Amino acid sequence: MQNLKSKIKNDASGVTPAKAGIQFTGLRIERYFNFYILHFKFHDFLYTKNRGFTLLETVVALAVILGALVGPVSLIIRGINNFSFAKNKLIAINLAQEGIELVRVIRENNQICIEKNTGTLQTWQTDYNGITGSTLLGTQRTIDAIAVTQYLCGSGVLISNPTLTVPSAGCANKLRFDPATGRYGYVSGQPTLFSRCLNISRPFSAESGPPGSAAIPTADIMDVTATISWNERGINRTLTLTERLYNWR
């Protein structure tokens, strides 16, 4: 064994690194099944430049990075979409409630006129538009808070009602938003995604009154349904709000 080590040492010392192109850095001898196995450690001192990534290593690295980014990016996109839907839904709810409140304004103005004229001009369900016998009841109607209809009621009392119309195009016309006033209408402003449709009807049967009182007849009841429609990223969305108005006088 000692002679083998000495021989290996002499053989290794006889190799010139400059000629071989390698540098001898270590030697280890192990015994497996009565054979001596020599383990040499070499260092290539002539080619010491850093090696780049292989194509496979690059593909694997990109796959890991993309896998780590897919989750957060998907979450961000979903959050943006949910925010947009929540914003539009909130606007739609307010537009529907506004439509119902505008009908309520007409009802209140009718009550004022009834008081001023002892009921000779109109009833609580009258839609005053210059046509005798016109009523609020009807379907596929639009209402505008900006464009108003004015008329004299009683002795010098000027009433301004929101304009309630039955357009030829139905409820397809889009509402416009006026940045100067912050109001929605059909006359001026920037076009929006939303269209508003009102259906005003009487119930099929009388409504039960409080205990001990008579039922409320259908003539004193008016159901107002406001439907807001809009298209969001190719998806048609609809919101409907219904409220019951009464002849409280």
Secondary structure by P-SEA (a helix, b strand, c coil): caaaaaaaaaaaaacccccccccccbbbbbbcccbbbbbbbbbcccccccccccaaaaaaaaaaaaaaaaaaaaaaaaaaaaaaaaaaaaaaaaaaaaaaaaaaaaaaaaaaaaaacccccccccccccccccccccccbbbbbccbbbbbbccccbbbbbcccccccccccbbbbbccccccccccccccccbbbbbbbbbccccccccccccccccccbbbbbbbbbbbcccbbbbbbbbbbbcccc
